[in-house]
């Protein structure tokens, strides 16, 4: 198949999943066209079967903010016409699903055979989409899609709860490349950071408010207070980095906390990690937690959203109430202080990650594409 994939290029989960899905589909013999306003972070190698199409945002004095949705629709029109797309798969409802609908309307009969599949990832539903400024557009765009998927049961249920959706939403979870995300020997790296054999706790995110990054520092401080000799690695960047750095200074932890910024090869950091912290206020799946678990790292997380579908309480780590940093600190300490418990959770974490193996989930998407294509062809036949 000739498949178009639309995504944001950032380090966030939707862009990562969309890019890795493109790679997985290309490995299965399909040709992929990725559309975005910049090259996605995970599209880091040249491949002839994956083609990147940049959406150019021309600036005019008339526009305070260039109309990305219209520019995107225009690129979609050209791809459908000239590349003969079989499927157009948009990740994130706003504005990608809306632009896809507009592109099909522009082409009308020419694009009738091209199904639009929308994958819902998170804040497009749980945050931005609920804004009254967008809700009606989100309702319309999802309902006009030929196929709709969500990355977790939680997100599917939230979508039905807060939006007027008539379409079936199929749950297809996020996935993991088990070969890339596996524990490897990075002893030299760990020795450089932990010369005295300290434990390593890690947090990875985009440092937005919803990730509750200052809570990570608070949890770590409880671990130190409980007598665990440890270091904290903070991977990523964003608006709340400053607040986390200030809290480190206030708690006198600057010599134990390392802010590493954005890292392309996060699996190398996870390979020296003993425990992963994710106290988020909203996670529709928890891809960062899954990546850690695939590297055999137990997880202490909040119990919100889709995290309980990934992190199994008492098995792969612990689930705690939102903002309960004392409980999270105690759970982290319990894992760090008990080698047998840590080993059991480490093995269980990897086994849980294997349930989300990349090839298995990519095959589910591939079959879903074919199913929706057949449904669309049947509708066209009935209208004739």
C-alpha positions in Angstrom: 0.0 0.0 0.0 0.9 3.6 -0.5 0.3 5.2 2.9 0.3 8.8 4.1 0.9 9.4 7.8 0.4 12.9 9.3 1.9 13.7 12.7 3.6 16.3 14.8 7.4 16.2 14.7 8.0 16.6 18.4 9.4 14.2 21.0 5.8 13.6 22.4 4.2 10.2 22.2 2.0 10.8 19.1 4.9 11.8 16.9 7.1 8.9 18.2 4.3 6.4 17.6 3.5 7.7 14.1 7.1 7.6 13.0 7.8 4.2 14.4 4.6 2.9 12.8 5.8 4.3 9.5 9.1 2.3 9.9 7.3 -0.8 10.9 4.9 -0.6 7.9 7.9 0.1 5.5 9.5 -3.0 6.9 6.4 -4.9 5.8 6.8 -3.7 2.2 4.7 -0.6 2.1 5.6 2.9 0.9 5.2 5.6 3.4 4.7 9.4 3.1 5.2 11.3 6.3 3.7 14.8 6.5 4.6 17.4 9.1 5.9 20.9 9.5 9.4 19.6 10.4 11.2 16.3 10.1 10.1 14.0 13.0 12.6 13.4 15.7 12.5 9.6 15.3 12.9 9.8 11.5 16.6 9.8 11.8 17.8 7.6 9.0 17.5 7.7 5.2 15.2 5.2 3.6 13.8 5.1 0.1 10.5 3.6 1.2 9.8 6.4 3.7 9.4 9.9 2.2 9.2 13.0 4.2 7.0 15.9 2.9 7.5 19.2 4.8 4.4 21.4 5.1 5.7 24.9 4.2 4.3 27.7 6.2 4.5 30.8 4.1 4.3 34.0 6.2 2.3 37.1 5.1 1.8 40.3 7.1 -2.0 39.6 7.0 -1.6 36.4 9.1 -0.6 36.8 12.7 -0.4 33.0 12.8 0.1 31.1 9.4 -2.9 28.8 8.7 -1.1 25.4 9.1 -4.3 23.4 8.7 -4.9 24.9 5.2 -1.2 24.4 4.2 -1.4 20.8 5.4 -4.7 20.1 3.5 -3.0 21.4 0.3 0.0 18.9 0.8 -2.6 16.2 1.3 -4.4 17.0 -1.9 -1.1 16.8 -3.9 -0.1 13.5 -2.3 -3.5 12.0 -3.0 -3.5 13.2 -6.6 0.1 12.4 -7.5 1.2 9.6 -5.2 -2.0 7.7 -5.5 -2.4 7.2 -1.7 -4.3 4.1 -0.6 -4.7 5.3 3.0 -4.3 8.6 4.8 -3.6 8.0 8.5 -3.7 11.1 10.7 -2.3 11.1 14.2 -3.9 13.6 16.6 -7.3 15.0 15.9 -6.5 18.7 15.8 -6.1 19.9 13.1 -5.0 16.8 11.2 -8.4 15.1 10.9 -10.0 18.4 9.9 -7.3 19.0 7.2 -7.8 15.5 5.9 -11.6 16.0 5.5 -11.0 19.2 3.7 -8.5 17.6 1.3 -11.0 14.9 0.4 -13.7 17.5 -0.2 -11.4 19.4 -2.5 -10.8 16.3 -4.6 -14.3 14.9 -4.2 -14.7 11.9 -6.5 -10.9 11.6 -7.1 -10.3 10.9 -3.4 -13.4 8.9 -2.7 -11.4 5.7 -2.5 -8.9 7.0 0.1 -9.9 6.2 3.6 -9.1 8.7 6.4 -8.1 7.0 9.6 -7.7 9.1 12.7 -5.7 8.0 15.7 -6.5 9.7 19.0 -3.5 10.0 21.3 -4.2 12.1 24.3 -4.5 15.9 24.8 -6.3 16.2 21.5 -9.2 14.6 23.5 -8.5 15.1 27.2 -7.4 18.7 27.1 -7.4 20.8 23.9 -10.4 19.1 22.3 -12.6 19.8 25.3 -12.0 23.6 24.9 -15.4 25.0 23.6 -13.4 26.7 20.8 -12.6 23.3 19.3 -15.2 20.7 20.5 -17.6 21.0 17.6 -14.8 20.7 15.1 -13.4 17.7 16.9 -16.8 16.0 16.9 -17.2 16.6 13.2 -13.7 15.6 12.2 -13.8 12.3 14.1 -17.2 11.4 12.8 -16.1 12.2 9.2 -13.2 9.9 9.5 -13.6 6.4 7.9 -11.8 4.7 10.8 -11.0 5.9 14.3 -8.5 4.3 16.8 -7.4 5.2 20.3 -4.2 4.1 22.1 -5.9 2.9 25.2 -9.3 1.8 26.7 -9.1 4.9 28.9 -8.9 7.2 25.9 -11.6 5.5 24.0 -13.9 5.8 27.0 -13.0 9.4 27.6 -13.8 10.2 23.9 -17.2 8.7 24.1 -17.8 10.4 27.4 -17.0 14.0 26.4 -17.7 14.0 22.7 -20.7 13.2 20.5 -19.1 10.4 18.5 -21.0 8.1 16.3 -18.1 6.1 14.9 -16.7 2.9 16.4 -13.4 3.6 18.1 -11.0 0.7 17.8 -8.3 0.4 20.6 -4.9 -0.3 19.1 -2.3 0.3 21.8 1.1 1.9 21.5 4.0 -0.4 20.9 7.7 -0.9 21.6 10.7 -2.0 19.5 12.0 -4.7 21.8 15.3 -4.9 20.0 16.0 -1.2 20.4 14.6 -0.9 24.0 16.5 -3.6 25.8 19.0 -3.4 28.6 22.6 -3.2 27.3 25.9 -2.9 29.0 26.6 0.7 29.7 28.7 0.2 32.7 31.2 2.9 31.8 28.3 5.4 31.5 27.0 4.4 34.9 30.4 4.6 36.5 30.9 8.1 35.3 27.6 9.2 36.8 27.6 7.0 39.9 31.3 6.5 40.8 30.3 5.2 44.2 27.7 2.7 43.0 24.7 4.8 43.6 21.2 3.8 42.4 19.8 5.6 39.4 16.3 7.0 39.1 15.2 8.4 35.8 12.4 10.6 34.5 11.7 11.2 30.8 9.2 13.7 29.5 8.6 17.0 27.7 8.6 18.8 31.0 5.1 20.3 30.5 3.0 21.1 33.6 0.9 17.9 33.1 4.0 15.8 33.7 4.4 17.2 37.2 8.2 17.4 36.9 8.7 19.2 40.3 7.0 16.1 41.9 9.8 14.0 40.5 12.3 16.0 42.5 10.1 15.7 45.6 9.8 12.0 45.2 13.6 11.7 44.8 14.1 13.8 47.9 12.0 11.3 49.9 14.2 8.4 48.6 17.3 10.2 49.7 15.7 11.0 53.1 14.9 7.3 53.4 18.6 6.4 53.2 19.0 5.3 49.6 22.2 6.6 48.0 21.0 7.6 44.5 21.2 9.9 41.5 18.3 11.3 39.5 18.5 11.7 35.7 16.1 14.1 34.2 15.8 13.6 30.4 13.9 16.1 28.3 13.2 19.8 28.3 10.3 22.1 28.4 8.5 24.9 30.4 8.7 23.3 33.8 12.5 22.5 33.8 13.2 25.8 35.5 10.8 25.0 38.4 12.4 21.6 38.8 15.9 23.1 38.9 14.8 25.7 41.5 13.3 22.9 43.7 16.6 21.0 43.5 18.4 24.0 44.8 15.9 24.5 47.6 16.3 20.9 48.7 20.1 20.9 48.3 20.1 18.1 45.7 22.0 19.8 42.9 24.9 17.4 43.2 22.6 14.4 42.9 20.3 15.5 40.0 21.5 15.7 36.4 19.4 17.5 33.8 20.4 15.8 30.5 18.1 17.7 28.1 16.6 15.9 25.1 18.3 12.6 24.3 17.9 10.8 21.0 19.1 7.5 22.3 17.1 7.4 25.5 17.5 3.6 25.7 21.1 4.2 26.7 20.0 6.1 29.7 17.4 3.5 30.6 20.0 0.8 30.4 21.7 2.3 33.5 18.4 3.1 35.3 17.2 1.2 38.4 13.8 2.8 38.7 11.6 5.0 36.5 9.4 7.8 37.8 6.3 9.1 36.0 3.9 11.0 38.4 1.9 12.6 35.5 -1.4 14.3 36.0 -2.5 12.9 32.6 -1.3 10.0 30.6 -3.6 8.4 28.0 -1.1 5.5 27.6 2.3 6.0 29.1 4.8 5.3 26.3 7.8 6.6 28.3 6.9 4.0 31.0 6.7 1.2 28.4 10.1 2.1 27.0 11.6 1.9 30.5 9.8 -1.4 31.2 11.2 -2.8 28.0 14.6 -2.1 29.4 13.7 -4.1 32.5 13.2 -1.0 34.7 10.4 -1.1 37.3 8.1 1.9 37.3 6.5 4.1 40.1 3.7 6.1 38.6 0.4 7.9 39.2 -2.7 5.7 38.8 -4.4 7.9 36.3 -5.4 7.6 32.6 -4.0 4.7 30.7 -1.0 4.0 33.1 -2.8 1.1 34.9 -3.1 -0.6 31.5 0.8 -0.5 31.2 2.2 -0.5 34.7 0.7 -3.4 36.8 0.6 -2.4 40.5 2.7 -4.7 42.7 4.0 -6.6 39.6 6.0 -4.2 37.3 6.1 -1.4 39.9 3.6 0.6 41.9 0.6 2.8 41.1 0.0 5.7 43.5 -2.6 8.4 43.9 -2.0 11.6 42.0 0.3 14.1 43.8 1.0 11.6 46.7 4.7 12.2 46.6 5.2 10.6 50.1 3.6 7.3 48.9 5.6 7.4 45.7 8.8 8.0 47.6 8.1 5.1 49.9 7.3 2.8 47.0 10.5 3.9 45.2 12.5 3.2 48.4 10.9 -0.2 48.9 12.0 -1.2 45.4 15.5 0.2 45.7 16.1 -1.3 49.2 15.0 -4.9 48.3 17.2 -6.5 45.6 14.9 -9.5 45.3 11.8 -7.3 44.8 13.7 -5.2 42.3 14.8 -8.2 40.3 11.2 -9.7 40.2 9.8 -6.4 39.1 12.5 -5.9 36.5 11.8 -9.3 34.9 8.0 -8.7 35.1 8.4 -5.2 33.5 10.2 -6.7 30.5 7.6 -9.5 30.1 4.8 -6.9 30.3 6.5 -4.8 27.5 6.6 -7.9 25.3 2.8 -7.8 25.1 3.2 -4.5 23.1 5.8 -5.8 20.7 6.1 -3.6 17.6 5.6 -6.1 14.8 2.4 -7.5 16.4 0.8 -4.1 16.8 1.9 -2.9 13.3 0.2 -6.0 11.9 -3.0 -5.0 13.7 -2.8 -1.5 12.0 -2.1 -3.1 8.6 -5.2 -5.3 8.9 -7.3 -2.4 10.1 -6.3 -0.4 7.1 -7.4 -3.2 4.8 -10.7 -3.6 6.8 -11.5 0.1 6.4 -10.6 0.1 2.7 -12.9 -2.7 2.1 -15.7 -1.0 4.0 -15.2 2.1 2.0 -15.2 0.3 -1.3 -18.5 -1.4 -0.3 -20.1 1.9 0.5 -19.0 3.3 -2.9 -20.4 0.2 -4.7 -23.7 0.5 -2.9 -24.0 4.2 -4.1 -23.4 3.2 -7.7 
